[in-house]
Amino acid sequence: MAELCARIADDRAAGFRPVCVVGTAGTTNSGAVDDLAAIARIAHEEGAWFHADACFGGFFRLTERGRAALRGIEDADSISVDAHKSLFLPHGSSALLVKDRVRLGDAFEIPGAAYLPGFVDEPELADFASYGPELSREIRGLTAWLPLKMHGVAAFETTLDEKIDLAHYLADRLATLDGLEVVRQHPIHLPVVIFKLSGARDSVLNAELCELVCSRGNVYLTTTELPEHGLVVRACILHHQTDRTVVDRMVDDVEWSVRVLRDKEN
Ligand SMILES: *Cc1c(COP(=O)(O)O)cnc(C)c1O
């Protein structure tokens, strides 16, 4: 927050007017969540728009732990969410939510052509052409509406809760493995588990560890870089079918991979 305030002060000193601050409600990289309440306060004190990037983690707000993690998001002027991530829906199911819809109308509404009848525009029946750049558009909302109608919101809440539980379970199990270190994150973060070989091992070995686990064909992991840890291995638990069986198999694969690496070194 100190850094944010300093950047805003620098901008003002240079003659710029800060117009927007973006906070992240769950980074794709590590699942870390910004202090959204504090960012909202600073942005609004400065007369700037506060956008919350909740593409990755927004729907965790359906769960109690997610609501605690995303505290302050309700103060955002706009929020972007990807239902194709934390709502498990088909790709391309994204939405931009705004607090004050009039602002979108001001930006995007164009007078209708003479041949078009006036559209109905009421809260339950929005004319989306007035709220975004598209006129003719797909019925994208169906990809979210139908699964929600079919399964009910509670099914999504239960499944998201399960992912948070699985991330804790995975972190705890990996922590018991010899030669491996789980990068402990702030208690409030979304289900991404970061780990690496313990001791002063280099990036190449961690990349090799990731490749070995993937080569078993059971799970797909990626590597990423964290400022204080360098190259680390990243497990992102965000598929509706990922369960304890998958996680247990992954732990076996990690154990096997660490052993392979150790044997190679000796
Ligand atoms: C995925 C993601 C985006 C980009 O969203 P797309 O739907 O892939 O275009 C932006 N921000 C965060 C935090 C994300 O996780």
Ligand as a Chemical Component Dictionary entry (heavy atoms), coordinates in Angstrom:
data_LIG
# 
_chem_comp.id                   LIG 
_chem_comp.type                 NON-POLYMER 
_chem_comp.pdbx_formal_charge   0 
_chem_comp.three_letter_code    LIG 
# 
loop_
_chem_comp_atom.comp_id 
_chem_comp_atom.atom_id 
_chem_comp_atom.alt_atom_id 
_chem_comp_atom.type_symbol 
_chem_comp_atom.charge 
_chem_comp_atom.model_Cartn_x 
_chem_comp_atom.model_Cartn_y 
_chem_comp_atom.model_Cartn_z 
_chem_comp_atom.pdbx_ordinal 
LIG C1 C1 C 0 -7.016  -15.562 -16.744 1  
LIG C2 C2 C 0 -6.806  -14.245 -16.138 2  
LIG C3 C3 C 0 -6.952  -13.095 -16.906 3  
LIG C4 C4 C 0 -7.253  -13.167 -18.390 4  
LIG O1 O1 O 0 -8.484  -13.737 -18.621 5  
LIG P1 P1 P 0 -8.825  -14.530 -19.980 6  
LIG O2 O2 O 0 -10.202 -14.993 -19.746 7  
LIG O3 O3 O 0 -7.855  -15.666 -20.103 8  
LIG O4 O4 O 0 -8.709  -13.561 -21.070 9  
LIG C5 C5 C 0 -6.779  -11.871 -16.282 10 
LIG N1 N1 N 0 -6.468  -11.804 -14.964 11 
LIG C6 C6 C 0 -6.298  -12.893 -14.184 12 
LIG C7 C7 C 0 -5.946  -12.732 -12.725 13 
LIG C8 C8 C 0 -6.464  -14.155 -14.755 14 
LIG O5 O5 O 0 -6.312  -15.257 -13.986 15 
# 
loop_
_chem_comp_bond.comp_id 
_chem_comp_bond.atom_id_1 
_chem_comp_bond.atom_id_2 
_chem_comp_bond.value_order 
_chem_comp_bond.pdbx_ordinal 
LIG C1 C2 SING 1  
LIG C2 C3 SING 2  
LIG C2 C8 DOUB 3  
LIG C3 C4 SING 4  
LIG C3 C5 DOUB 5  
LIG C4 O1 SING 6  
LIG O1 P1 SING 7  
LIG P1 O2 DOUB 8  
LIG P1 O3 SING 9  
LIG P1 O4 SING 10 
LIG C5 N1 SING 11 
LIG N1 C6 DOUB 12 
LIG C6 C7 SING 13 
LIG C6 C8 SING 14 
LIG C8 O5 SING 15 
# 
